């Protein structure tokens, strides 16, 4: 099957064709590093991590270049630095490191590169100068603004009229603007903010120019895929597209190409309400992964199609944990029957994993891929009572398919019993053995008392079809 992507600009699902199969480029808007990332910030990271894994599988690890930028100059960063009396780099270095660790805890691979905005100010100024020279931008009162009237295709990505865009962006009404929708490329720095010298006067870049300059410098135009959250379609990506096309030769009429495909993930709500710091319902990844395995959080984030809304609830986490427990139990049981040195046929492994891969190739249909994972796990379970080779082959296919989604790579015992020391493990195993004997003797009161003791130890016994298969510590 061919990879198909729903392109936001063309509003349809299309077969993906990179400009150069030997150099496939992916750019995703990354964090503004002034605070901890919340669970909504993690959704695009996990979704596009699956895409990154798929592209590497299709084109080769070395052929895919994934850039996820770091916005390290911004009003909120500046204010945090002023409030704390430190340089902005103190804020941004700290939260960049935290962000990377938190996303790694969710199983996200490190991108090929993480360009920083502050390292690309010269490239931004060069792009701004080209836009001014070509008549797409103008200087006014220390600002440089993009003239939206110079780009007839403005609004194509979001599908909004100019009036809708002005209202939706809540743009600043300023006398120096030619049009209310004109957006800032360069602006004067306020007292205490970082400042760079330029031909347009001392100041700092606007938000939108940062990504266009980094894409041009690190990946080149056009990028194959540009991704981000649905909330970035307008104004950020609309403005990126306009300035990026117009910065290229011949782009005045919209005939230049900035990104071959646009992908946007849907919104995430918390108990059916939009997350808001003012409301106080923001769930931070940094805190969540202290009490819940990152793989469970990842499963929850991928449980809905990436373009669909996702409502985050405690039930969603519980269901995600149960789903992964079921899969890891199959792996646990299959590993006990594996024969050392038995090598499955790699072609057969790929055949068995194919339905999962095909689901992901269909515009990252992770819910369908998860369903296929369970079917594959059922095949492993059924094979355990028959051919050892077939069971081993099915197990390898399950692990291969799981890796594409970023799942099932932990040791099953560590998954269930991680955090238990040797003394606790010995005690639990003894209790489970005694419980099994009591059940065999149909001494149900004794079995219930032992189970209650296990519950006090925060141990959950996982009874399998053929008796107790394993146990796990509760979160």
Secondary structure as the mmCIF struct_conf table of DSSP 4:
data_model
#
loop_
_struct_conf.conf_type_id
_struct_conf.id
_struct_conf.beg_label_comp_id
_struct_conf.beg_label_asym_id
_struct_conf.beg_label_seq_id
_struct_conf.end_label_comp_id
_struct_conf.end_label_asym_id
_struct_conf.end_label_seq_id
STRN STRN1 UNK A 4 UNK A 7
TURN_TY1_P TURN_TY1_P1 UNK A 8 UNK A 11
STRN STRN2 UNK A 12 UNK A 15
BEND BEND1 UNK A 19 UNK A 19
TURN_TY1_P TURN_TY1_P2 UNK A 21 UNK A 22
BEND BEND2 UNK A 23 UNK A 23
STRN STRN3 UNK A 24 UNK A 28
STRN STRN4 UNK A 32 UNK A 32
BEND BEND3 UNK A 34 UNK A 35
HELX_LH_PP_P HELX_LH_PP_P1 UNK A 36 UNK A 37
STRN STRN5 UNK A 38 UNK A 38
HELX_RH_AL_P HELX_RH_AL_P1 UNK A 39 UNK A 59
HELX_RH_3T_P HELX_RH_3T_P1 UNK A 61 UNK A 63
STRN STRN6 UNK A 64 UNK A 68
STRN STRN7 UNK A 70 UNK A 71
HELX_RH_AL_P HELX_RH_AL_P2 UNK A 75 UNK A 84
TURN_TY1_P TURN_TY1_P3 UNK A 85 UNK A 85
BEND BEND4 UNK A 86 UNK A 86
HELX_RH_AL_P HELX_RH_AL_P3 UNK A 88 UNK A 105
TURN_TY1_P TURN_TY1_P4 UNK A 106 UNK A 107
HELX_LH_PP_P HELX_LH_PP_P2 UNK A 108 UNK A 111
BEND BEND5 UNK A 112 UNK A 112
STRN STRN8 UNK A 113 UNK A 113
STRN STRN9 UNK A 116 UNK A 116
HELX_RH_3T_P HELX_RH_3T_P2 UNK A 117 UNK A 120
HELX_RH_AL_P HELX_RH_AL_P4 UNK A 121 UNK A 133
TURN_TY1_P TURN_TY1_P5 UNK A 134 UNK A 135
BEND BEND6 UNK A 136 UNK A 136
STRN STRN10 UNK A 137 UNK A 140
TURN_TY1_P TURN_TY1_P6 UNK A 141 UNK A 142
STRN STRN11 UNK A 143 UNK A 146
HELX_RH_3T_P HELX_RH_3T_P3 UNK A 148 UNK A 150
TURN_TY1_P TURN_TY1_P7 UNK A 152 UNK A 159
HELX_RH_AL_P HELX_RH_AL_P5 UNK A 162 UNK A 169
TURN_TY1_P TURN_TY1_P8 UNK A 170 UNK A 170
TURN_TY1_P TURN_TY1_P9 UNK A 175 UNK A 176
BEND BEND7 UNK A 178 UNK A 179
TURN_TY1_P TURN_TY1_P10 UNK A 180 UNK A 181
STRN STRN12 UNK A 183 UNK A 187
HELX_LH_PP_P HELX_LH_PP_P3 UNK A 188 UNK A 190
TURN_TY1_P TURN_TY1_P11 UNK A 191 UNK A 192
BEND BEND8 UNK A 193 UNK A 193
STRN STRN13 UNK A 196 UNK A 196
TURN_TY1_P TURN_TY1_P12 UNK A 199 UNK A 200
BEND BEND9 UNK A 202 UNK A 202
STRN STRN14 UNK A 203 UNK A 203
STRN STRN15 UNK A 204 UNK A 205
HELX_RH_AL_P HELX_RH_AL_P6 UNK A 207 UNK A 218
TURN_TY1_P TURN_TY1_P13 UNK A 219 UNK A 219
BEND BEND10 UNK A 221 UNK A 222
STRN STRN16 UNK A 223 UNK A 229
HELX_RH_3T_P HELX_RH_3T_P4 UNK A 230 UNK A 232
HELX_RH_PI_P HELX_RH_PI_P1 UNK A 233 UNK A 237
HELX_RH_AL_P HELX_RH_AL_P7 UNK A 238 UNK A 246
TURN_TY1_P TURN_TY1_P14 UNK A 247 UNK A 247
BEND BEND11 UNK A 248 UNK A 248
TURN_TY1_P TURN_TY1_P15 UNK A 249 UNK A 254
BEND BEND12 UNK A 256 UNK A 256
BEND BEND13 UNK A 258 UNK A 258
STRN STRN17 UNK A 259 UNK A 265
HELX_LH_PP_P HELX_LH_PP_P4 UNK A 266 UNK A 267
STRN STRN18 UNK A 268 UNK A 270
TURN_TY1_P TURN_TY1_P16 UNK A 271 UNK A 272
STRN STRN19 UNK A 273 UNK A 274
TURN_TY1_P TURN_TY1_P17 UNK A 277 UNK A 280
STRN STRN20 UNK A 284 UNK A 284
HELX_RH_AL_P HELX_RH_AL_P8 UNK A 285 UNK A 288
TURN_TY1_P TURN_TY1_P18 UNK A 289 UNK A 291
BEND BEND14 UNK A 292 UNK A 292
HELX_RH_AL_P HELX_RH_AL_P9 UNK A 294 UNK A 302
BEND BEND15 UNK A 303 UNK A 304
TURN_TY1_P TURN_TY1_P19 UNK A 306 UNK A 307
BEND BEND16 UNK A 308 UNK A 308
STRN STRN21 UNK A 310 UNK A 312
HELX_RH_AL_P HELX_RH_AL_P10 UNK A 314 UNK A 337
HELX_LH_PP_P HELX_LH_PP_P5 UNK A 338 UNK A 339
TURN_TY1_P TURN_TY1_P20 UNK A 340 UNK A 341
HELX_RH_AL_P HELX_RH_AL_P11 UNK A 346 UNK A 361
STRN STRN22 UNK A 362 UNK A 362
TURN_TY1_P TURN_TY1_P21 UNK A 363 UNK A 363
BEND BEND17 UNK A 364 UNK A 364
HELX_RH_AL_P HELX_RH_AL_P12 UNK A 366 UNK A 383
TURN_TY1_P TURN_TY1_P22 UNK A 384 UNK A 385
BEND BEND18 UNK A 386 UNK A 386
HELX_RH_AL_P HELX_RH_AL_P13 UNK A 388 UNK A 405
TURN_TY1_P TURN_TY1_P23 UNK A 406 UNK A 406
BEND BEND19 UNK A 408 UNK A 408
BEND BEND20 UNK A 410 UNK A 410
HELX_RH_AL_P HELX_RH_AL_P14 UNK A 412 UNK A 417
TURN_TY1_P TURN_TY1_P24 UNK A 418 UNK A 419
HELX_RH_AL_P HELX_RH_AL_P15 UNK A 422 UNK A 440
TURN_TY1_P TURN_TY1_P25 UNK A 441 UNK A 442
HELX_RH_AL_P HELX_RH_AL_P16 UNK A 444 UNK A 456
TURN_TY1_P TURN_TY1_P26 UNK A 457 UNK A 458
STRN STRN23 UNK A 459 UNK A 464
TURN_TY1_P TURN_TY1_P27 UNK A 465 UNK A 466
STRN STRN24 UNK A 467 UNK A 473
#
